[in-house]
Amino acid sequence: MGQILQQTGHEHVEWFEDPKSRLKAIIALHSTRLGPAAGGCRLWAYASAEGAVADALRLSRGMSYKNAMAGLPLGGGKAVIMRPDGPFDRAALFRAFGDLVESLQGKYLTAEDVGTSIPDMEVVRTRTRFVAGLSAKPGRAGGDPSPWTALGVFNCMQLAVERRFGRGMDGVSVAVQGVGHVGLILARLLHKAGAKLVIADADLDRARGVAAELGATLADPSTILAADVDVVAPCALGSVLDERAIAAMQAKVVCGAANNQLATDADAEALLHRDILYAPDYVVNAGGIINVTCEFLGEDQSRVESRMARMPMRLGCIFDRAETKKVSPAVIADELARELIENTKRVPHDTRVAS
């Protein structure tokens, strides 16, 4: 892993295999300068170990930037588990993963992500205290972070729509790509606000059910980014905003919950050249990690809400600076995140977890 660390700037990358539980996992710690590296655990059917490693590296860097921009006392990390082929003992898998997290002695704090859930994290909790995304306790933050992620995206989308169109969400058309946990909640918030929805999901039955519930138009997942709408909200997996997708896009705002939406750094400039306002993903989808952080620190829901309230303000500052410098908001967000990380004196790790 030494070559990877040198090439990517990560502090630590851990690959682990446990034949008994069939666990194959990687934990990537991008930065602990602001505090312990925090980021969820993703369970996915990767085609290769190389693909899993690449995903962990990119996601962990995004978590460093996300946590910095959200003003959290955390660095950035990510765990990726390669989903075993065929049936497997899920509890055994996550017990082994919990042992791996514990072996890092608080350098990494985990929670749920794509493919994992509260029950999975409850299993992890039996092996380590460095985990959140657990069942909520009375008077404290906790539970499924998906609703907070969706709310943050919704609030930031309202700001982006106001900036681009000078109006509220009522009557605005929004294409939601992916209606899983976060995408579904976002779609419901948008529907309540009066938006006209176009939706797509790889699970056609799920998509049909959501369309019927919300009166949305159903689209093909392969073409939804080119839908004739005002806003596109990528809420599935990353790297969907590539040269081809951007060239076909009709929307004038991109604001969604998916991580790593840009396929390459050049695609941020492509959006700018097409006069499409891009809300940087790790700025707008930080609601989940805010809730997780408050859970780690034993804070209550009011603290989650106060941290969340700052998200649109930060996005507005990014838009202002990008407009002044005539560059993509993605460029400004990266610059600000790096400044926060590099210019902050390294702090001792606060590995306290609320009991």
Buried (B, 14 or more C-beta within 10 A) or exposed (E): EEEBBEEBEBBBBBBBEBEEBBBBBBBBBBBBBBBBBBBBBBBBEBEEBEEBBBBBBBBBBBBBBBBBBBBBBBBBBBBBBBBBEEEEEBBBBBBBBBBBBBBBEBBBBBBBBBBBBBBBBBBBBEBBBBBBBBEBEEEBBBBBBBBBBBBBBBBBBBBBBBBBBEEEBEEBBBBBBBBBBBBBBBBBBBBEBEBBBBBBBBEEEBBEBBBEEBEBBBBEBEEBBBBEBBBBBBBBBBBBBBEEBBEEBBBBBBBBBBBBBBBEEEBBBBBBEEEBBBBBBBBBBBBBBBBBBBBBBBBEBEBBBEBBEBBBEBBBBBBEBBEEEEBBBBBBBBBBBEEBBEEEEEEEBEBEBBE
